[in-house]
């Protein structure tokens, strides 16, 4: 496919509005982990799609929130640095006719930069059509968006329309990434994120938000099996016990689910070795954050 145009899109919004799910759907493959817990995405993830001569670059970002740690500060900075470095900003919101502080802040940034913007109302499968009209009216009174598209990332409703609107802001130029790439994530980062996703799925309360995953070693054996040695870092001894579980049951479950996804994504058998260490208050430690890939500049 000859690429003659590119469209760089920032996917922004408050936590839990479905940015990562929507990014995955548009790319056609899972490039960002998802969960029903807020602040799942911690850094910017690039999802890539080549279609009809255009390379679409989707920049999935953390949810904009009030930070309570240095990690939170980093996540907010990622959003602020990403929202305007694009051809078009997609503000993703829930079908609620109320503009909150995160949306206000993002709209203000879009206005200050003077960039095109699309209001994407997600989760429309959960409300009636007439309820969507109130949401559209509320945002239309605040900002003149270039397009408004009600969608459902879960069902795929109106995603074709969203792509048509995004395509209007594509610019002439060569492709930015190789044709066979779907994400800019290195395999090690992808593996770490998959393991963390399973902890978000299986663990409750504060525990999964206080974990980080480091890939100590990743190698392919002569048999074709990929061996991954990973360390899960948590902030408290009590959290370590919860992650391990009774008789090691929870850690085993995390490993089983993660290995299933890793084998699917890597296209090979995976040997996964998980260890747990305590790093107290690592979310407020700049050195530790950098070790985990969160570059707090």
C-alpha positions as a printed Julia matrix, in Angstrom:
297×3 Matrix{Float64}:
   0.0     0.0    0.0
   1.38    3.4   -0.95
   0.96    5.87   1.89
   0.39    9.43   0.67
  -1.26   10.97   3.75
  -0.95   10.85   7.53
  -3.3    11.78  10.35
  -2.02   12.13  13.91
  -4.82   11.98  16.48
  -4.65   12.58  20.23
  -7.15   10.47  22.2
  -7.83   12.48  25.34
 -10.38   12.6   28.13
 -10.93   11.89  31.81
 -10.19    8.4   33.25
 -12.45    5.48  32.31
 -14.17    7.03  29.28
 -12.9     4.25  27.0
  -9.89    5.84  25.27
  -7.85    2.64  25.17
 -10.79    0.46  24.12
 -11.56    2.91  21.33
  -7.92    3.04  20.24
  -7.77   -0.75  20.07
 -10.97   -0.9   18.03
  -9.77    1.69  15.53
  -6.37    0.04  15.11
  -8.01   -3.38  14.78
  -5.66   -4.97  17.32
  -5.01   -4.65  21.02
  -2.21   -2.15  21.49
  -3.27   -0.71  24.87
  -4.31   -2.59  27.99
  -7.84   -2.04  29.27
  -9.68   -2.5   32.56
 -12.72   -1.11  34.33
 -10.47    0.7   36.8
  -9.48    4.34  36.32
  -5.91    5.37  35.42
  -5.14    2.09  33.66
  -3.04    3.85  31.01
   0.06    5.45  32.53
   1.96    6.71  29.5
   1.38    7.59  25.86
   0.82    4.61  23.58
   0.89    4.89  19.81
  -1.5     2.77  17.78
  -1.05    2.6   14.01
  -3.43    1.87  11.14
  -2.71    1.99   7.4
  -5.9     2.3    5.38
  -6.77    3.62   1.92
  -3.41    5.32   1.42
  -3.4     7.01   4.82
  -1.39    6.18   7.93
  -3.4     6.94  11.06
  -1.39    7.53  14.23
  -3.55    7.29  17.35
  -1.96    8.61  20.56
  -3.71    6.98  23.51
  -3.12    8.94  26.71
  -3.74    8.57  30.46
  -7.0     9.93  31.78
  -6.7    13.56  32.9
  -7.16   13.61  36.67
  -6.07   15.42  39.82
  -2.67   13.88  40.62
  -1.87   12.57  44.09
   1.67   11.32  43.44
   4.68   12.01  41.25
   3.44    9.25  38.93
   0.14   11.14  38.7
   2.02   14.34  37.86
   3.84   12.48  35.1
   0.58   11.1   33.68
  -1.02   14.55  33.59
   2.07   15.96  31.84
   1.81   13.22  29.2
  -1.74   14.32  28.43
  -0.87   18.01  28.33
   2.13   17.4   26.06
   0.13   15.19  23.69
  -3.21   16.93  23.26
  -1.96   19.63  20.89
   0.99   17.95  19.11
  -1.38   16.5   16.52
  -3.43   17.09  13.39
  -6.7    16.64  15.28
  -7.68   16.13  18.92
 -10.39   13.62  19.79
 -12.01   14.57  23.08
 -13.67   11.41  24.36
 -16.49   11.83  26.87
 -19.24    9.78  28.45
 -22.89   10.49  27.54
 -23.41   12.84  30.49
 -24.7    16.4   29.8
 -22.2    17.99  32.14
 -18.75   19.39  31.39
 -16.39   18.6   34.25
 -13.02   20.08  35.17
 -10.97   17.61  33.06
 -13.03   18.38  29.95
 -12.84   22.11  30.6
  -9.06   21.94  30.87
  -8.69   19.91  27.67
 -11.04   22.17  25.71
  -9.06   25.21  26.89
  -5.83   23.62  25.63
  -7.43   22.81  22.28
  -8.67   26.38  21.95
  -5.32   27.87  22.91
  -3.52   25.73  20.31
  -6.17   26.41  17.68
  -6.21   22.82  16.45
  -9.16   20.91  14.91
 -11.17   18.87  17.38
 -13.74   16.08  17.34
 -16.11   15.44  20.21
 -16.46   11.66  20.58
 -19.35   10.66  22.82
 -18.59    7.08  23.85
 -20.77    4.44  25.56
 -23.86    5.54  23.64
 -25.11    1.95  23.82
 -25.87    2.65  27.5
 -28.29    5.58  26.95
 -31.28    6.51  24.78
 -30.85    8.64  21.66
 -32.65   11.63  23.18
 -30.21   11.6   26.11
 -27.34   12.01  23.67
 -28.87   15.23  22.36
 -28.48   16.89  25.76
 -24.79   15.96  25.79
 -24.27   17.39  22.32
 -26.05   20.61  23.32
 -23.95   21.04  26.47
 -20.64   20.71  24.62
 -21.8    22.75  21.61
 -22.51   25.64  23.97
 -18.93   25.44  25.27
 -16.85   24.91  22.12
 -17.34   24.74  18.37
 -16.09   21.25  17.57
 -15.3    20.42  13.95
 -17.37   17.26  14.3
 -19.46   15.44  16.9
 -19.62   11.64  16.67
 -21.61    9.48  19.11
 -19.98    6.03  19.21
 -19.79    2.8   21.14
 -16.27    1.42  21.37
 -17.72   -1.76  22.84
 -20.07   -2.54  19.92
 -18.2    -0.67  17.18
 -21.17    1.61  16.44
 -20.32    4.64  14.26
 -16.56    3.97  14.27
 -16.63    4.12  10.46
 -18.13    7.6   10.7
 -15.44    8.61  13.2
 -12.73    7.43  10.79
 -14.3     9.46   7.98
 -14.19   12.58  10.16
 -10.58   11.96  11.19
  -9.59   11.46   7.55
 -10.69   15.01   6.78
  -7.69   16.27   8.77
  -5.09   13.97   7.18
  -2.15   15.81   5.62
  -0.2    14.98   2.48
   3.1    13.32   3.29
   5.02   10.06   3.63
   4.29    7.42   6.24
   5.85    7.98   9.64
   6.13    4.34  10.76
   6.91    1.06   8.96
   3.88   -0.52   7.3
   3.93   -3.67   9.45
   3.95   -1.8   12.78
   0.75   -1.55  14.86
   2.32    0.11  17.91
   5.53    1.81  19.0
   5.73   -0.31  22.15
   8.83   -2.52  22.46
   8.09   -6.18  23.21
   9.37   -5.82  26.77
   7.03   -2.93  27.48
   4.12   -4.81  25.92
   4.85   -7.85  28.09
   5.03   -5.73  31.25
   1.75   -4.01  30.44
  -0.05   -7.32  29.82
   1.05   -8.61  33.21
  -0.11   -5.37  34.86
  -3.45   -5.6   33.05
  -4.13   -8.99  34.65
  -3.47   -7.55  38.1
  -5.92   -4.74  37.37
  -8.44   -7.41  36.4
  -7.95   -9.68  39.4
  -7.03   -7.36  42.28
  -9.18   -4.83  44.13
  -8.82   -1.43  45.73
  -5.45    0.3   45.82
  -3.29   -2.78  45.23
  -3.17   -2.8   41.4
  -2.6     0.97  41.22
   0.53    0.6   43.36
   2.24   -2.01  41.19
   4.79   -1.77  38.42
   6.29   -4.53  36.32
   9.89   -4.83  35.22
  11.02   -7.31  32.57
  14.4    -8.57  33.77
  15.09  -10.86  30.83
  13.33  -11.85  27.62
  14.83  -14.36  25.23
  13.84  -16.89  22.56
  15.1   -20.44  23.1
  16.21  -22.79  20.32
  12.83  -24.55  20.63
  11.06  -21.3   19.75
   9.7   -20.79  23.27
   9.97  -17.22  24.54
  11.2   -17.04  28.13
  10.14  -13.98  30.1
  11.46  -13.25  33.58
   9.46  -10.47  35.22
   9.4    -8.78  38.62
   6.24   -7.28  40.06
   6.98   -4.34  42.34
   4.44   -3.31  44.99
   4.53   -0.67  47.7
   3.6    -2.63  50.84
   4.25   -6.03  52.41
   0.49   -6.49  52.81
   0.06   -5.93  49.06
   2.71   -8.56  48.35
   0.7   -11.1   50.3
  -2.48  -10.23  48.39
  -0.72  -10.56  45.03
   0.71  -13.96  45.96
  -2.6   -15.18  47.39
  -3.3   -18.24  49.48
  -0.84  -20.93  48.52
   0.34  -18.79  45.61
  -3.07  -19.07  43.9
  -3.41  -15.4   42.88
   0.1   -15.14  41.42
  -0.51  -18.35  39.5
  -3.76  -16.95  38.07
  -2.06  -13.7   37.06
   0.63  -15.71  35.3
  -1.83  -17.98  33.5
  -3.88  -15.08  32.09
  -0.8   -13.09  31.13
   0.85  -16.06  29.44
  -2.29  -16.69  27.35
  -2.22  -13.13  25.96
   1.54  -13.12  25.5
   1.41  -16.33  23.45
  -1.29  -14.82  21.28
   0.62  -11.59  20.68
   4.07  -13.13  20.25
   2.86  -16.11  18.21
   4.96  -18.51  20.27
   4.92  -20.63  23.41
   5.8   -18.55  26.45
   7.55  -19.5   29.67
   6.69  -16.81  32.24
   8.56  -16.51  35.54
   7.11  -14.01  38.02
   8.71  -12.66  41.18
   7.51  -10.0   43.63
   9.53   -7.29  45.39
   8.56   -4.4   47.62
   9.5    -0.84  46.62
   7.9     1.44  49.17
   6.26    4.58  47.78
   7.86    4.08  44.33
   5.17    6.29  42.75
   6.81    9.29  44.44
  10.39    8.25  43.67
  11.73    9.84  40.48
  14.56    7.29  40.14
  12.22    4.31  40.49
   9.73    5.82  38.06
  12.43    6.15  35.43
  13.44    2.55  36.02
   9.88    1.52  35.21
   9.8     3.6   32.03
   7.95    6.64  33.37
  10.32    9.4   32.34
   9.58   12.27  34.69
  11.39   15.05  32.83
